[in-house]
Amino acid sequence: MIPIALDPRFARRAVAGNGPLALRRFRALRAAGAADALLFSDAPDDEAVVGAGAAWRRAMPGPDDLAALHVLWIGDLLLTISTDCRAPGLAGVIRRNLELRYGPEWAERVAEIGALREGWRREGVTMPEAAKRIATLASERNWLCDRVCDVTTPQSQG
């Protein structure tokens, strides 16, 4: 699996599943601009058939065809967790933990950094220099202090 984030306006997408959650995800794709999204469901309820209309397909991908992500949106900050379908319950536990660690203040932080980056881009600041500035700012403000206070120094992966 290759985790990627796509703007739904530029790629063909589909939701596979049964029940209200599948329909909710399908509607979210459509609301995000994925006008051609499909809903694959082998045992849909009436609401799903009506809600998806011509975009409904009576089929399901196999278990090796997709890996579900647990998603947490905070403004423009998107955090995702996946265990490649090996332990979805654990992914849910991790998502709930992230909800506690990353509160609504992160939407403001992302917006602030986005504005700074726009200015730096106009000034000709390189991407490595911008990344360094962002890491320094996050470290000085202790944004990640519950895990690592100095994000400018790479941490070991052990």
Buried (B, 14 or more C-beta within 10 A) or exposed (E): EEEEEEEBEEEEBBBBBBEEEBBEBBBBBBEEEBEEBBBBBEEBBEEBBEBBEEBBBEEBEEEEEBBBBBEBEBBEEEBBBBBEBEEBEEBBEBBEEBEEEBEEEBBEBBEEBEEBBEEBEEEEBEEEEBEEBBBEBBBEEEBBEEEEEBBBEEEEEE
